[in-house]
Amino acid sequence: MQIIRTSIPDVLLFEPEVFGDERGWFCESFRQDIFEQHAGCHRFVQDNESFSRYGVVRGLHYQKPPHVQGKLVRVTRGEVLDVAVDIRKGSSTFGHHAAQLLNESNRRMMWIPPGFAHGFAVLSAAAVFSYKCTDYYAPSHDAGIRWNDPAIGIEWGVPESDMSLSEKDLRQPMLHDIDGIVLDA
């Protein structure tokens, strides 16, 4: 497994080694020991999967304490631009984002640590997006940031005229309107 650092040091890409021949291919998609060696000790408690069509933008989502989530995300069909935004109060990279292409060919997984908002845009005709979470979904702690906040400056890779967003995501606050996440020491 190759570990690739992004523009934000705590956001990592895990790229599995793929073994293939004329019959197909095999890879280890996740190994707890390798993950912990590079990302620290995190316990995954929930796996989620979504299906979306071209132009769908989901995010930027996060959960407030005490239910902050870390996410290990991957795409099993199609291609997305995956984005993590640092919202850790006091962080030197607060408000910065890391964006990576995840697709069924590169089989990369992106680690989004607790204290980050997360979103993605579907670049292919459709995509199946899977992710592991370090805490359960807690609707009462659900929060977000506006997908097009100029202070963050995400280039989603989809023309705005082709974007499809939920009503919830269209109404999210701007980065300067949130408090930021303080993580337990």
C-alpha positions in Angstrom: 0.0 0.0 0.0 1.4 3.4 -1.0 0.7 6.3 1.3 0.5 9.7 -0.3 0.4 13.0 1.6 -1.9 15.8 0.4 -1.6 19.6 0.7 -2.8 19.2 4.3 -0.5 16.8 6.2 -3.2 15.0 8.2 -5.3 14.2 5.0 -3.8 11.1 3.5 -4.3 8.9 0.4 -4.0 5.2 0.6 -3.3 3.5 -2.7 -3.5 -0.3 -2.7 -1.2 -2.4 -4.8 -3.2 -4.2 -7.5 -2.4 -7.6 -8.8 -4.0 -8.5 -12.1 -3.9 -10.8 -15.1 -6.2 -11.7 -17.9 -8.7 -13.1 -15.4 -9.1 -9.9 -13.4 -7.4 -8.3 -10.4 -7.0 -8.4 -6.6 -6.0 -5.9 -4.0 -6.1 -5.4 -0.3 -8.5 -2.5 0.0 -7.9 -1.9 3.8 -5.5 -3.0 6.4 -5.9 -1.8 10.0 -2.2 -2.1 10.8 -1.0 0.0 7.8 -3.8 2.5 8.4 -2.9 3.0 12.1 0.8 3.3 11.3 0.1 6.4 9.1 -3.2 7.8 10.4 -3.2 6.8 14.1 -5.5 4.6 16.0 -9.1 5.1 14.9 -12.0 2.7 15.3 -14.5 2.5 12.5 -18.1 2.0 13.6 -20.2 2.6 10.5 -19.9 2.0 6.8 -22.0 4.1 4.3 -22.5 3.9 0.6 -24.1 6.4 -1.8 -25.0 6.4 -5.5 -25.0 9.7 -7.4 -25.3 10.9 -11.0 -23.0 13.3 -12.9 -22.9 16.8 -11.4 -24.1 15.9 -7.9 -22.2 17.8 -5.3 -22.6 16.5 -1.7 -21.2 18.6 1.1 -19.5 20.2 2.8 -20.6 18.1 5.8 -19.3 17.4 9.3 -20.5 16.5 12.7 -20.1 18.7 15.8 -18.6 17.4 19.1 -18.9 15.1 20.7 -19.8 13.2 17.5 -17.0 14.3 15.2 -16.3 11.8 12.5 -13.2 10.7 10.7 -13.9 9.2 7.3 -12.0 6.8 5.0 -13.6 7.3 1.6 -13.3 5.5 -1.7 -15.1 5.2 -5.1 -16.0 1.7 -6.3 -17.7 2.9 -9.5 -17.1 6.1 -11.5 -15.1 9.2 -10.5 -15.4 12.0 -8.0 -13.5 15.0 -6.9 -13.2 14.4 -3.1 -12.6 17.4 -0.8 -11.6 17.8 2.8 -11.7 21.2 4.5 -9.8 21.8 7.7 -12.2 23.3 10.3 -10.1 22.6 13.4 -10.1 25.7 15.5 -6.5 27.0 15.9 -5.1 24.8 13.1 -2.5 26.4 10.9 -4.4 25.1 7.9 -7.9 26.2 9.1 -10.1 26.9 6.0 -7.7 25.2 3.6 -8.8 22.3 1.5 -7.3 19.2 0.0 -8.9 17.9 -3.2 -8.2 14.5 -4.9 -9.6 12.5 -7.7 -10.9 9.2 -6.5 -12.1 6.6 -9.0 -12.6 2.9 -9.7 -9.3 2.8 -11.6 -6.9 4.3 -9.1 -8.7 2.6 -6.2 -7.4 5.3 -3.8 -8.9 5.9 -0.4 -8.7 9.3 1.2 -8.5 9.7 5.0 -10.4 12.7 6.3 -9.6 13.0 10.0 -12.0 14.3 12.6 -12.2 18.1 12.5 -12.7 18.3 8.7 -15.7 19.1 6.6 -16.1 16.7 3.7 -17.8 16.8 0.2 -17.5 15.4 -3.3 -18.6 16.2 -6.8 -19.4 13.4 -9.3 -17.4 13.8 -12.5 -18.5 10.6 -14.3 -22.0 9.6 -15.5 -22.6 8.0 -12.1 -20.6 7.1 -9.1 -20.8 4.7 -6.1 -19.1 6.3 -3.1 -18.2 4.2 0.0 -16.9 5.3 3.3 -16.0 4.1 6.8 -16.8 6.5 9.8 -15.3 6.7 13.2 -18.5 7.7 14.9 -22.2 7.0 14.2 -24.4 9.5 12.3 -25.9 11.8 14.8 -28.6 14.0 13.2 -28.6 16.4 16.2 -24.9 17.2 15.5 -25.1 17.3 11.7 -23.6 20.5 10.3 -22.1 21.9 7.1 -20.4 24.7 5.2 -21.5 26.3 1.9 -20.1 24.3 -1.0 -19.2 27.5 -2.9 -17.7 29.6 -0.1 -15.1 31.9 -1.8 -13.0 31.9 1.4 -12.4 28.2 0.7 -12.2 28.4 -3.1 -12.9 24.9 -4.2 -12.8 24.2 -8.0 -15.3 21.3 -8.2 -14.5 20.2 -11.7 -18.2 20.5 -12.8 -19.7 23.6 -14.4 -22.1 25.3 -12.0 -24.9 25.0 -14.5 -24.5 21.2 -14.3 -24.4 21.0 -10.5 -27.2 19.4 -8.5 -27.3 20.1 -4.7 -29.7 19.3 -2.0 -31.8 22.1 -0.4 -29.9 21.5 2.8 -26.5 22.0 1.1 -27.7 25.2 -0.6 -28.5 26.7 2.8 -25.3 25.9 4.7 -23.5 28.7 6.4 -20.2 30.3 5.2 -16.9 29.3 6.9 -16.7 32.6 8.8 -20.1 31.8 10.4 -19.0 28.6 12.1 -17.0 28.2 15.3 -14.6 25.6 14.2 -14.1 22.2 15.8 -12.1 21.8 19.0 -11.0 18.2 19.3 -10.5 16.5 22.7 -6.8 16.2 23.6 
